[in-house]
Amino acid sequence: MSGREQAERLWSNIVELGPRRLAALGLIGLVVFLAVGLGAYYLSRPAQETLYTGLSREDVARIGGVLKDAGIRFDVSADGGAVLVPYGNTAQARMLLAEKGLPQSSKSGYELFNDLGSLGMTSFMQEVTRVRALEGEIARTIQGMKGVRAARVHIVLPERGSFRRDQQPPSASVVVRTEPADDTSGAQAIRQLVASAIPGMKPDRVTVIGADGTLLLSGDDGAQAPTGKMASLEKDMSREVQDRIRRALTPYLGLGNFEVSVAAQLNTDKTSTNETIYNPDQQVARSVRSVRENENSQNRSAQRPTSAQQNLPDQRTRSDGNDTASNETSKKEDLTNYEIGQKVIQTVSDGYAVKHLSVAVLVNRSRLVAQSGQAGQPGQDAASVNLDKQIAEIEQIVASAAGANKERGDTVKVAAVGFINDGQALEPVPPLSIADVMMRQSATLINAATILVVAGLLIWFGLRPALRAILAVPEAAQGEIAALEAAGAVAALPGGIEAGALPAPGAVPGAIPGQPALAGPEGMPAMASLIEDMAEKAKNSPQKRLEQMIDLDEEQVAAILKRWLLREEPA
């Protein structure tokens, strides 16, 4: 039988059940599905759910006190930053904490303006609210950075005066708590973030402080550089050198076979150097002055001589005795100023320089001995012969990786010692036993077993009796079917055809009655084979046998049922 025929037969059987039975089966299936689903939901839901996360220790203590007074059970996460309550009590606990104003550590940003009304608001209150909102928004952004657990921002925005010549610039201070506590890599980024978020603020006006009181960044004045900044630079420098040495030694020695310690001393003094160089061979005429003076002078005396003729009227006296003098002077002056070539060099150093570097490396001796033994010659103690050579080679590698300079006084020390764990990796953690796994998954297993038990009980005590009641055949009908089978086995059908001559499966529909049909297995007629099959399946229920007879020949079975209902005697 093909798949299509099986599907058609299944569909016909479903249709024969009738709308009443189909509705009952659908209702029972829906009830079972809802019961199993609701049971799985209520049994598999978590025992606790998160109330708040990212809380400080003070808020956790306050929230715990309020929940304890209210009679609500609670638990705290392993990191101490979250509070858990039983499932279904979250809304009640949050309403209770909101009434008490908890948690207080949540920063308020521009949400402050949601609860403010325009009526009765002064300019001072509006300005204060704006500063608080700005501080909250910046603190939220800083807390979203990697490694920052908590942050608080204080902003000072000076009032602008109309008649002030010098305006005070804005400033800010930030307190951060990082994880780990000595992580200062984000201090410069925090300073730039705060300076960019506030109009008119410069980065040097932002001060960043750690939660332990360490001054991370404060201004750009070299004379007021904090000691914490120096320590942070030295720590970062030491960590960088250690990383370079580890990357160089790991392929050679392997992990766990060496330990590195670096101590760096830095010089962060700000230096300024001015240098002027004169070159006498380079002369340049700066200015030239030329003066030329010529002077000519003549002196002549025109006095008349004293005589008696001067007393006579209309008499002209000759003055032949006049004196004449002549003088000529010439002056020349040339002045040339020369400039000697010079070179001015100005150097300003505002960074840091390595003052001294000390590197200590401990190497596992057994590891070096093993390598020497593998490379040694037969008959010699290769470990003792090549140990010094390997240490010297490792020392050169370390000095090159660390950038050590002997002229600067850097020291590099490599020593081969015996490690306690012999450089071996830690033993693997033994796997959990079956009992431990079952104990850890006990809650899940109990929930799953409960769901299965509930589903089994519903099917056994609900679905099975309902199906039996729906599909059960009344006793009267069973008796009638049995009588029908007996009558069909011994009585003759209309047309002189005996009941034993029913067509076998596979017989051609519409065959002439009384004629032998297709031969069955072992060469017997199909009618005889049908009788044997009916005898072999006598143990089946009457309903099944009736269905088989209907499948063989519906018309003949219908005729038998009609004659039985009419109480007609067979011919």
KOLVEX-86140 format. One record per residue (C-alpha): chain; y, z, x; residue in three letters. Coordinates in steps of 0.001 Angstrom, whole numbers, plus 500000, padded with zeros to 6 digits. Layout:
REM residues N
SITE  kette       Y       Z       X  rest
SITE      A       Y       Z       X   ALA
...
***
This chain:
REM residues 571
SITE  kette       Y       Z       X  rest
SITE      A  500000  500000  500000   MET
SITE      A  503364  498986  501428   SER
SITE      A  506350  501239  501778   GLY
SITE      A  508154  499546  498955   ARG
SITE      A  505231  500087  496594   GLU
SITE      A  505025  503745  497596   GLN
SITE      A  508756  504163  496948   ALA
SITE      A  508442  502489  493543   GLU
SITE      A  505478  504676  492676   ARG
SITE      A  507354  507806  493753   LEU
SITE      A  510378  506777  491701   TRP
SITE      A  508183  506107  488654   SER
SITE      A  506591  509536  488996   ASN
SITE      A  510052  511161  489176   ILE
SITE      A  511191  509233  486115   VAL
SITE      A  508080  510271  484195   GLU
SITE      A  509023  513932  484646   LEU
SITE      A  511751  513512  482084   GLY
SITE      A  515389  514637  482080   PRO
SITE      A  514513  518204  481137   ARG
SITE      A  512240  518759  484098   ARG
SITE      A  514602  516917  486485   LEU
SITE      A  517504  519126  485396   ALA
SITE      A  515386  522232  485904   ALA
SITE      A  514298  521087  489377   LEU
SITE      A  517915  520292  490346   GLY
SITE      A  519122  523663  489132   LEU
SITE      A  516393  525494  491049   ILE
SITE      A  517138  523507  494236   GLY
SITE      A  520857  524267  493943   LEU
SITE      A  520196  527983  493462   VAL
SITE      A  517869  528077  496485   VAL
SITE      A  520384  526170  498627   PHE
SITE      A  523257  528468  497662   LEU
SITE      A  521175  531582  498209   ALA
SITE      A  520015  530478  501663   VAL
SITE      A  523522  529326  502664   GLY
SITE      A  525240  532511  501552   LEU
SITE      A  522579  534624  503229   GLY
SITE      A  522963  532691  506489   ALA
SITE      A  526768  533012  506329   TYR
SITE      A  526853  536742  505724   TYR
SITE      A  524060  537532  508151   LEU
SITE      A  525295  535295  511010   SER
SITE      A  528998  536170  510922   ARG
SITE      A  530266  538213  513898   PRO
SITE      A  530315  541979  513719   ALA
SITE      A  533875  542165  515143   GLN
SITE      A  536843  539846  515424   GLU
SITE      A  539934  539857  517593   THR
SITE      A  542999  541610  516235   LEU
SITE      A  545512  540968  519062   TYR
SITE      A  545222  539616  522606   THR
SITE      A  547446  539757  525680   GLY
SITE      A  548544  543335  525001   LEU
SITE      A  549873  545822  527502   SER
SITE      A  548252  549194  528075   ARG
SITE      A  550995  550972  526172   GLU
SITE      A  550526  548765  523100   ASP
SITE      A  546749  549199  523229   VAL
SITE      A  547191  552985  523210   ALA
SITE      A  549664  552878  520308   ARG
SITE      A  547511  550496  518259   ILE
SITE      A  544427  552629  518891   GLY
SITE      A  546213  555735  517641   GLY
SITE      A  547376  554040  514440   VAL
SITE      A  543950  552560  513669   LEU
SITE      A  542254  555886  514333   LYS
SITE      A  544576  557687  511940   ASP
SITE      A  543927  555025  509293   ALA
SITE      A  540139  555372  509651   GLY
SITE      A  539589  551807  510907   ILE
SITE      A  537009  551437  513640   ARG
SITE      A  538171  549431  516672   PHE
SITE      A  537093  548444  520154   ASP
SITE      A  538894  547294  523325   VAL
SITE      A  537857  544277  525428   SER
SITE      A  536629  544612  528999   ALA
SITE      A  539968  543547  530527   ASP
SITE      A  541891  546003  528330   GLY
SITE      A  544169  543341  526876   GLY
SITE      A  542596  542762  523438   ALA
SITE      A  541769  544944  520422   VAL
SITE      A  538743  544196  518209   LEU
SITE      A  538128  545423  514652   VAL
SITE      A  535152  545016  512268   PRO
SITE      A  534886  541728  510442   TYR
SITE      A  536974  541692  507278   GLY
SITE      A  539442  544387  508358   ASN
SITE      A  541766  542104  510306   THR
SITE      A  544320  541524  507562   ALA
SITE      A  544469  545187  506617   GLN
SITE      A  544879  546291  510241   ALA
SITE      A  547627  543738  510918   ARG
SITE      A  549567  544780  507836   MET
SITE      A  549284  548430  508858   LEU
SITE      A  550448  547704  512419   LEU
SITE      A  553293  545514  511186   ALA
SITE      A  554500  548427  509092   GLU
SITE      A  554560  550571  512258   LYS
SITE      A  556328  547864  514294   GLY
SITE      A  553359  547138  516542   LEU
SITE      A  552687  545517  518891   PRO
SITE      A  556010  546003  520624   GLN
SITE      A  555203  543924  523702   SER
SITE      A  555524  540635  521826   SER
SITE      A  558682  538943  522977   LYS
SITE      A  561131  537750  520355   SER
SITE      A  562751  534383  520829   GLY
SITE      A  564804  532303  518463   TYR
SITE      A  562902  533912  515567   GLU
SITE      A  565561  536613  515685   LEU
SITE      A  567901  534296  513813   PHE
SITE      A  565443  534037  510913   ASN
SITE      A  566139  537607  509818   ASP
SITE      A  569896  537511  510275   LEU
SITE      A  572331  536759  507514   GLY
SITE      A  575709  535188  507981   SER
SITE      A  577371  537881  505846   LEU
SITE      A  578759  540715  507943   GLY
SITE      A  577857  539172  511313   MET
SITE      A  580496  539642  513996   THR
SITE      A  580956  537404  517000   SER
SITE      A  579693  540177  519275   PHE
SITE      A  576448  540545  517293   MET
SITE      A  575915  536802  517337   GLN
SITE      A  576417  536669  521109   GLU
SITE      A  574023  539567  521707   VAL
SITE      A  571397  537963  519470   THR
SITE      A  571766  534660  521322   ARG
SITE      A  571220  536359  524687   VAL
SITE      A  568173  538235  523371   ARG
SITE      A  566687  535037  521979   ALA
SITE      A  567280  533225  525274   LEU
SITE      A  565653  536040  527227   GLU
SITE      A  562601  536008  524925   GLY
SITE      A  562111  532256  525153   GLU
SITE      A  562350  532245  528957   ILE
SITE      A  559934  535198  529185   ALA
SITE      A  557423  533330  526990   ARG
SITE      A  557599  530299  529259   THR
SITE      A  557117  532393  532389   ILE
SITE      A  554098  534157  530863   GLN
SITE      A  552484  530772  530318   GLY
SITE      A  552446  530102  534066   MET
SITE      A  549250  530508  536045   LYS
SITE      A  548719  534005  537418   GLY
SITE      A  551530  535677  535413   VAL
SITE      A  550329  538413  533067   ARG
SITE      A  553687  539727  531843   ALA
SITE      A  557374  538970  532395   ALA
SITE      A  560730  540354  531355   ARG
SITE      A  564092  538622  531772   VAL
SITE      A  567584  540124  531866   HIS
SITE      A  570520  537727  531595   ILE
SITE      A  574183  538519  532200   VAL
SITE      A  576576  536019  530618   LEU
SITE      A  580175  537054  531447   PRO
SITE      A  582937  536618  528936   GLU
SITE      A  585287  533767  529623   ARG
SITE      A  588969  534695  529739   GLY
SITE      A  591795  532299  529016   SER
SITE      A  594141  533703  531662   PHE
SITE      A  591654  534458  534422   ARG
SITE      A  591894  532493  537596   ARG
SITE      A  588347  533228  538847   ASP
SITE      A  585447  533154  536391   GLN
SITE      A  582399  535302  537116   GLN
SITE      A  579238  533137  537286   PRO
SITE      A  576187  534100  535174   PRO
SITE      A  573284  535947  536782   SER
SITE      A  569743  536957  535853   ALA
SITE      A  566911  539180  537024   SER
SITE      A  563207  538676  536308   VAL
SITE      A  560394  541231  536563   VAL
SITE      A  556891  539737  536667   VAL
SITE      A  553373  541190  536806   ARG
SITE      A  550948  538804  538459   THR
SITE      A  547186  538703  538836   GLU
SITE      A  546432  539338  541699   PRO
SITE      A  549332  541709  542266   ALA
SITE      A  550306  540238  545662   ASP
SITE      A  550563  536664  544412   ASP
SITE      A  554137  535533  545113   THR
SITE      A  553585  531790  545117   SER
SITE      A  555370  531287  541792   GLY
SITE      A  558545  533247  542590   ALA
SITE      A  560501  530182  543689   GLN
SITE      A  559394  528223  540611   ALA
SITE      A  560466  531104  538347   ILE
SITE      A  563885  531163  539992   ARG
SITE      A  564389  527433  539461   GLN
SITE      A  563192  527698  535852   LEU
SITE      A  565652  530462  534958   VAL
SITE      A  568535  528734  536759   ALA
SITE      A  567876  525470  534914   SER
SITE      A  567591  527146  531501   ALA
SITE      A  571009  528842  531633   ILE
SITE      A  574165  526702  531803   PRO
SITE      A  576244  527199  534937   GLY
SITE      A  573730  529409  536745   MET
SITE      A  572815  528781  540372   LYS
SITE      A  569394  529588  541833   PRO
SITE      A  570851  532095  544290   ASP
SITE      A  572096  534170  541328   ARG
SITE      A  568525  534822  540118   VAL
SITE      A  566607  537823  541454   THR
SITE      A  562809  537972  541106   VAL
SITE      A  561088  541372  541389   ILE
SITE      A  557403  542253  541273   GLY
SITE      A  555914  544819  538922   ALA
SITE      A  555258  547139  541879   ASP
SITE      A  558942  547097  542882   GLY
SITE      A  558621  544451  545605   THR
SITE      A  561712  542274  545956   LEU
SITE      A  560415  538715  545984   LEU
SITE      A  563595  536611  545960   LEU
SITE      A  567218  537694  546097   SER
SITE      A  570068  535320  546944   GLY
SITE      A  570321  533028  549968   ASP
SITE      A  572202  535300  552364   ASP
SITE      A  570220  535561  555612   GLY
SITE      A  571840  538873  556503   ALA
SITE      A  570477  540410  553290   GLN
SITE      A  566982  538895  553476   ALA
SITE      A  564556  541479  552157   PRO
SITE      A  561681  542746  554223   THR
SITE      A  559336  541777  551402   GLY
SITE      A  560186  538128  551970   LYS
SITE      A  559285  538447  555649   MET
SITE      A  555979  540125  554770   ALA
SITE      A  555216  537431  552218   SER
SITE      A  555879  534659  554723   LEU
SITE      A  553694  536313  557355   GLU
SITE      A  550895  536807  554830   LYS
SITE      A  551043  533187  553690   ASP
SITE      A  551067  531997  557307   MET
SITE      A  548053  534158  558178   SER
SITE      A  546148  532920  555122   ARG
SITE      A  546865  529294  555995   GLU
SITE      A  545636  529750  559579   VAL
SITE      A  542484  531483  558342   GLN
SITE      A  541740  528595  555995   ASP
SITE      A  542095  526087  558814   ARG
SITE      A  539744  528076  561061   ILE
SITE      A  537158  528452  558280   ARG
SITE      A  537190  524721  557577   ARG
SITE      A  536625  524053  561284   ALA
SITE      A  533783  526573  561807   LEU
SITE      A  531849  526192  558555   THR
SITE      A  530080  522912  559511   PRO
SITE      A  529223  524373  562915   TYR
SITE      A  528053  527905  562062   LEU
SITE      A  527511  527812  558311   GLY
SITE      A  528722  530183  555651   LEU
SITE      A  528245  533889  556207   GLY
SITE      A  527855  533601  559989   ASN
SITE      A  531455  534329  561010   PHE
SITE      A  534498  536359  560001   GLU
SITE      A  538119  535464  560784   VAL
SITE      A  541177  537707  561009   SER
SITE      A  544671  536388  561785   VAL
SITE      A  547872  538330  562393   ALA
SITE      A  551050  536240  562529   ALA
SITE      A  554497  537443  563570   GLN
SITE      A  557371  535258  562440   LEU
SITE      A  561010  535052  563419   ASN
SITE      A  563309  534341  560485   THR
SITE      A  566602  534892  562302   ASP
SITE      A  569290  532390  561435   LYS
SITE      A  570621  530755  564630   THR
SITE      A  573600  528459  565230   SER
SITE      A  574113  526661  568591   THR
SITE      A  577271  524775  569626   ASN
SITE      A  577213  522716  572853   GLU
SITE      A  579995  520611  574437   THR
SITE      A  579239  518232  577335   ILE
SITE      A  582007  516599  579463   TYR
SITE      A  581446  513387  581403   ASN
SITE      A  584027  512795  584134   PRO
SITE      A  582782  509278  584758   ASP
SITE      A  583991  508190  581343   GLN
SITE      A  587828  508162  581403   GLN
SITE      A  589822  506727  578565   VAL
SITE      A  593637  506326  578600   ALA
SITE      A  594791  508509  575792   ARG
SITE      A  598615  507786  576109   SER
SITE      A  600939  505794  578434   VAL
SITE      A  604704  506510  578868   ARG
SITE      A  607117  504275  580829   SER
SITE      A  610843  505164  581451   VAL
SITE      A  613415  502714  582999   ARG
SITE      A  617089  503793  583662   GLU
SITE      A  619948  501665  585296   ASN
SITE      A  623506  503130  585699   GLU
SITE      A  626700  501301  587055   ASN
SITE      A  630111  503086  587374   SER
SITE      A  633582  502039  588761   GLN
SITE      A  636598  504361  589427   ASN
SITE      A  640202  503093  589929   ARG
SITE      A  643489  505096  590309   SER
SITE      A  646771  503401  588816   ALA
SITE      A  649508  505878  589923   GLN
SITE      A  653011  504553  590970   ARG
SITE      A  654452  505559  594365   PRO
SITE      A  657383  507976  594510   THR
SITE      A  660672  506241  595615   SER
SITE      A  664439  505917  594914   ALA
SITE      A  663866  502862  592766   GLN
SITE      A  662290  504928  590109   GLN
SITE      A  665706  506367  589346   ASN
SITE      A  667447  502985  588921   LEU
SITE      A  667605  501404  585473   PRO
SITE      A  665674  498267  584793   ASP
SITE      A  663809  498484  588039   GLN
SITE      A  660025  497962  588336   ARG
SITE      A  658278  499696  591048   THR
SITE      A  655197  498101  592562   ARG
SITE      A  652158  500167  592862   SER
SITE      A  650305  498611  595683   ASP
SITE      A  648662  501791  596795   GLY
SITE      A  645982  502165  593902   ASN
SITE      A  642423  503539  594878   ASP
SITE      A  639161  501866  593518   THR
SITE      A  635493  503313  593691   ALA
SITE      A  632130  501733  592479   SER
SITE      A  628709  503516  591915   ASN
SITE      A  625240  502041  590823   GLU
SITE      A  622084  504140  590023   THR
SITE      A  618458  502949  589050   SER
SITE      A  615555  505228  587858   LYS
SITE      A  611837  504369  587001   LYS
SITE      A  609235  506784  585497   GLU
SITE      A  605559  506002  584456   ASP
SITE      A  603255  508648  582806   LEU
SITE      A  599576  507988  581789   THR
SITE      A  597337  510643  580071   ASN
SITE      A  593532  510204  580430   TYR
SITE      A  590798  511692  578159   GLU
SITE      A  587498  512702  579725   ILE
SITE      A  584373  511766  577632   GLY
SITE      A  582680  514723  575896   GLN
SITE      A  579669  515307  573584   LYS
SITE      A  579535  518113  570988   VAL
SITE      A  576090  519296  569666   ILE
SITE      A  575784  521833  566822   GLN
SITE      A  572337  523128  565808   THR
SITE      A  571745  525434  562820   VAL
SITE      A  568269  526921  562217   SER
SITE      A  567693  528576  558834   ASP
SITE      A  563868  528509  558687   GLY
SITE      A  561255  530531  560487   TYR
SITE      A  559349  530168  563727   ALA
SITE      A  556034  531624  564848   VAL
SITE      A  556791  534408  567280   LYS
SITE      A  553253  535518  568077   HIS
SITE      A  549804  534666  566775   LEU
SITE      A  546681  536798  567177   SER
SITE      A  543276  535473  566092   VAL
SITE      A  540001  537404  566123   ALA
SITE      A  536676  535770  565228   VAL
SITE      A  533334  537558  564910   LEU
SITE      A  530279  535311  565134   VAL
SITE      A  526727  536208  564171   ASN
SITE      A  524819  536556  567422   ARG
SITE      A  521444  535675  565931   SER
SITE      A  522858  532378  564708   ARG
SITE      A  524039  531452  568215   LEU
SITE      A  520727  532526  569746   VAL
SITE      A  518838  530364  567269   ALA
SITE      A  520984  527342  568099   GLN
SITE      A  520600  527975  571851   SER
SITE      A  516834  528310  571537   GLY
SITE      A  516601  524991  569750   GLN
SITE      A  518645  523220  572413   ALA
SITE      A  517257  525064  575493   GLY
SITE      A  514714  523918  578011   GLN
SITE      A  511101  525083  578003   PRO
SITE      A  510382  528138  580131   GLY
SITE      A  513957  529451  580046   GLN
SITE      A  515800  531879  577837   ASP
SITE      A  518057  529314  576215   ALA
SITE      A  519886  531935  574149   ALA
SITE      A  521152  533847  577197   SER
SITE      A  521953  530657  579131   VAL
SITE      A  523999  528876  576488   ASN
SITE      A  525544  531851  574687   LEU
SITE      A  528652  532006  576858   ASP
SITE      A  529055  528270  576672   LYS
SITE      A  528918  528327  572879   GLN
SITE      A  531422  531177  572677   ILE
SITE      A  533823  529250  574917   ALA
SITE      A  533383  526167  572775   GLU
SITE      A  534034  528164  569581   ILE
SITE      A  537126  529676  571195   GLU
SITE      A  538511  526216  571912   GLN
SITE      A  537824  525117  568346   ILE
SITE      A  539565  528199  566969   VAL
SITE      A  542587  527751  569248   ALA
SITE      A  542971  524121  568234   SER
SITE      A  542585  524854  564517   ALA
SITE      A  545066  527757  564632   ALA
SITE      A  547611  525909  566792   GLY
SITE      A  547655  528681  569420   ALA
SITE      A  550066  528303  572326   ASN
SITE      A  549422  530218  575551   LYS
SITE      A  553036  529832  576691   GLU
SITE      A  554138  531622  573532   ARG
SITE      A  551722  534462  574224   GLY
SITE      A  549183  533752  571454   ASP
SITE      A  545802  535418  571837   THR
SITE      A  542428  534166  570611   VAL
SITE      A  539361  536393  570849   LYS
SITE      A  535827  535304  569915   VAL
SITE      A  532972  537825  570043   ALA
SITE      A  529279  537450  569216   ALA
SITE      A  527922  540521  567442   VAL
SITE      A  524952  541303  565247   GLY
SITE      A  525685  541206  561538   PHE
SITE      A  524166  543814  559266   ILE
SITE      A  522770  541285  556813   ASN
SITE      A  521980  538894  559679   ASP
SITE      A  524167  536238  558158   GLY
SITE      A  521727  535642  555340   GLN
SITE      A  522834  535012  551819   ALA
SITE      A  522466  537770  549305   LEU
SITE      A  519186  537969  547509   GLU
SITE      A  519206  536160  544206   PRO
SITE      A  519490  538252  541135   VAL
SITE      A  516041  538514  539522   PRO
SITE      A  515776  536718  536203   PRO
SITE      A  515806  538706  533052   LEU
SITE      A  512456  539705  531696   SER
SITE      A  511267  538746  528257   ILE
SITE      A  511907  542271  527028   ALA
SITE      A  515524  542179  528289   ASP
SITE      A  516113  538790  526702   VAL
SITE      A  514669  540006  523421   MET
SITE      A  516835  543119  523532   MET
SITE      A  519995  541124  524209   ARG
SITE      A  519165  538642  521458   GLN
SITE      A  517854  541247  519059   SER
SITE      A  520801  540933  516675   ALA
SITE      A  520446  537143  516505   THR
SITE      A  516687  537370  516038   LEU
SITE      A  517060  539928  513268   ILE
SITE      A  519562  537718  511454   ASN
SITE      A  517313  534670  511799   ALA
SITE      A  514235  536595  510615   ALA
SITE      A  516153  537961  507650   THR
SITE      A  517283  534488  506653   ILE
SITE      A  513717  533158  506891   LEU
SITE      A  512320  536054  504872   VAL
SITE      A  514921  535608  502139   VAL
SITE      A  514271  531875  502004   ALA
SITE      A  510494  532449  501854   GLY
SITE      A  510806  535000  499068   LEU
SITE      A  513033  532694  497052   LEU
SITE      A  510606  529825  497441   ILE
SITE      A  507462  531901  496768   TRP
SITE      A  508688  533985  493862   PHE
SITE      A  511300  531630  492461   GLY
SITE      A  510735  527974  493202   LEU
SITE      A  506932  528000  493110   ARG
SITE      A  506538  529699  489684   PRO
SITE      A  509302  527529  488258   ALA
SITE      A  507614  524335  489435   LEU
SITE      A  504288  525564  488141   ARG
SITE      A  505799  526322  484746   ALA
SITE      A  507496  522953  484583   ILE
SITE      A  504561  520876  485729   LEU
SITE      A  501849  522918  483990   ALA
SITE      A  499816  521118  481242   VAL
SITE      A  499186  523069  478064   PRO
SITE      A  495582  524173  477404   GLU
SITE      A  495352  522102  474262   ALA
SITE      A  496401  519031  476159   ALA
SITE      A  493832  519788  478883   GLN
SITE      A  491087  519985  476224   GLY
SITE      A  492192  516729  474720   GLU
SITE      A  492224  515060  478118   ILE
SITE      A  488727  516351  478849   ALA
SITE      A  487490  515019  475500   ALA
SITE      A  489213  511743  476248   LEU
SITE      A  487397  511463  479565   GLU
SITE      A  484068  512282  477953   ALA
SITE      A  484695  509741  475242   ALA
SITE      A  485722  507180  477759   GLY
SITE      A  482560  507720  479767   ALA
SITE      A  480045  507326  476899   VAL
SITE      A  481772  505436  474124   ALA
SITE      A  482338  501755  473896   ALA
SITE      A  485819  500354  473894   LEU
SITE      A  487082  497748  471412   PRO
SITE      A  485558  494365  471945   GLY
SITE      A  482142  495684  472953   GLY
SITE      A  483210  496766  476439   ILE
SITE      A  481758  500027  477614   GLU
SITE      A  483866  502672  479328   ALA
SITE      A  481867  502366  482510   GLY
SITE      A  483044  498786  482781   ALA
SITE      A  486649  499659  483575   LEU
SITE      A  488046  497389  486218   PRO
SITE      A  487951  498760  489686   ALA
SITE      A  490990  499038  491922   PRO
SITE      A  491773  495644  493218   GLY
SITE      A  490207  493824  490257   ALA
SITE      A  492137  490936  488857   VAL
SITE      A  494162  492045  485830   PRO
SITE      A  493205  490238  482655   GLY
SITE      A  489574  489581  483732   ALA
SITE      A  487105  488728  480967   ILE
SITE      A  485356  491835  479696   PRO
SITE      A  481629  491963  480325   GLY
SITE      A  481915  489732  483368   GLN
SITE      A  481265  491361  486761   PRO
SITE      A  484434  491844  488719   ALA
SITE      A  485014  491685  492454   LEU
SITE      A  482223  493241  494427   ALA
SITE      A  482961  496643  495915   GLY
SITE      A  481660  498103  499126   PRO
SITE      A  477907  497795  499765   GLU
SITE      A  477698  494853  497354   GLY
SITE      A  477777  496961  494156   MET
SITE      A  479798  495790  491198   PRO
SITE      A  483297  497139  490858   ALA
SITE      A  482463  498880  487549   MET
SITE      A  479632  500875  489132   ALA
SITE      A  481864  501738  492054   SER
SITE      A  484492  503038  489621   LEU
SITE      A  481883  505297  487937   ILE
SITE      A  480832  506699  491333   GLU
SITE      A  484432  507317  492320   ASP
SITE      A  485053  509103  489051   MET
SITE      A  481952  511250  489603   ALA
SITE      A  483025  512130  493164   GLU
SITE      A  486506  513106  491993   LYS
SITE      A  485290  515209  489111   ALA
SITE      A  486478  518284  490941   LYS
SITE      A  490066  517047  490641   ASN
SITE      A  492233  518261  487807   SER
SITE      A  492140  516403  484497   PRO
SITE      A  495728  515361  484933   GLN
SITE      A  494934  513666  488255   LYS
SITE      A  491916  511842  486780   ARG
SITE      A  493986  510700  483853   LEU
SITE      A  496628  509376  486258   GLU
SITE      A  493892  507474  488144   GLN
SITE      A  492605  505931  484940   MET
SITE      A  496137  504915  483968   ILE
SITE      A  496640  503306  487370   ASP
SITE      A  493433  501301  486913   LEU
SITE      A  494132  499895  483449   ASP
SITE      A  496954  501159  481317   GLU
SITE      A  496054  499030  478266   GLU
SITE      A  492490  500274  477960   GLN
SITE      A  493544  503907  478428   VAL
SITE      A  496216  503466  475790   ALA
SITE      A  493613  502049  473420   ALA
SITE      A  491319  505029  474026   ILE
SITE      A  494153  507470  473390   LEU
SITE      A  495106  505612  470224   LYS
SITE      A  491568  505709  468866   ARG
SITE      A  491276  509403  469786   TRP
SITE      A  494485  510252  468018   LEU
SITE      A  493430  508330  464899   LEU
SITE      A  489970  510034  464943   ARG
SITE      A  488236  506681  464763   GLU
SITE      A  484570  506409  465632   GLU
SITE      A  483767  503857  468287   PRO
SITE      A  482132  500707  466999   ALA
***
